[in-house]
Amino acid sequence: MSSPDPSTHLQDAIDLAVENVKTGRGGPFAALVVQDGTVIAQGTNRVTTASDPTAHAEIVAIRQACDAQDDFRLDGCTLHATCEPCPMCLGAIYWARLDQVYYAATREDAAAAGFDDDHIYEELCAPPPDRRVPMTQHLRDAAQRPFEAWLDYEDRVEY
Amino acid sequence: MSSPDPSTHLQDAIDLAVENVKTGRGGPFAALVVQDGTVIAQGTNRVTTASDPTAHAEIVAIRQACDAQDDFRLDGCTLHATCEPCPMCLGAIYWARLDQVYYAATREDAAAAGFDDDHIYEELCAPPPDRRVPMTQHLRDAAQRPFEAWLDYEDRVEY
């Protein structure tokens, strides 16, 4: 169910993001996961203090919400983020099966403050050979073995 | 520096992925982070057992490598993944500043085994209003506050 008033949660996230910066915990971003109007998790950017390039606010909040629910799915939940999610976080949003995303600042606002993830969107949407990070493919035949093991494994938990 | 023989590391990753499935730890994926020919971290998919939708092999390996190096950057390292990374993992690869990616199975192979992330690539490359997960924007003015706090914060660590 969607939150009735996304602005209240977004305002809370904005306050959290300001606090995150002022206390030296990381970058100017925060995110909340909301279920039926209740905040079930909150995350702030911890990239530099956790030495973790994946510790974006949205990822931190999603991981915390899943941990609290003991579930890798967040169907029925919404994400409230201070800024438009980067491609990594957007991917996580899809994998977590969140229902809806509310965001405040745009990617252009982020770029103006020195956080340019527009180039990552461009890279992802480019064919692999045209990307800046070289990606090369080897051993395709051997790489079928894990998939065969998966399809043979009767107790597999699909996700 | 690139690894001299990516196939050796890819083969090791493939073996790890098979073991990950057979021991019930998660999906059929593994990844290694290599620096100067030495494996500094390895990850396997733990989505279902860790209740963490972000626990893809690549993310697990990147987080572990960063933790071991106490650094949020992996310049000079390469990633060896059993399968073409999904958009979330590709985003993480850019944020971690990895030099190069070697992969074995293609996204088509993954789709044939039930792991279809092609639709996430399509969603990311679509304009936000056209995406399946609704994304709406509010409070843009208020959302400048975290960025202002960031630019005012003299001890900020950029990333």
Interface residues (C-beta under 8 A of the other chain):
Chain A: P6 S7 L10 Q11 I14 A17 V18 N20 V21 K22 G24 G27 P28 F29 A30 V47 T48 A50 S51 D52 P53 T54 I59 I62 R63 C66 D67 Q69 D70 D71 F72 R73 L74 T82 C83 E84 C86 P87 M88 C89 L90 G91 A92 I93 Y94 W95 A96 R97 L98 D99 Q100 V101 Y102 Y103 A104 A105 T106 D109 A110 A112 A113 G114 D117 I120 Y121 E123 L124 C125 P128 V133 P134 M135 T136 Q137 H138 L139 R140 A142 A143 Q144 R145 P146 F147 A149 W150 L151 Y153 D155 R156 V157 E158 Y159
Chain B: P6 S7 L10 Q11 I14 A17 V18 N20 V21 K22 G24 G27 P28 F29 A30 V47 T48 A50 S51 D52 P53 T54 H56 I59 I62 R63 C66 D67 Q69 D70 D71 F72 R73 L74 T82 C83 E84 C86 P87 M88 C89 L90 G91 A92 I93 Y94 W95 A96 R97 L98 D99 Q100 V101 Y102 Y103 A104 A105 T106 D109 A110 A112 A113 G114 I120 Y121 E123 L124 C125 P128 V133 P134 M135 T136 Q137 H138 L139 R140 A142 A143 Q144 R145 P146 F147 A149 W150 L151 Y153 D155 R156 V157 E158 Y159
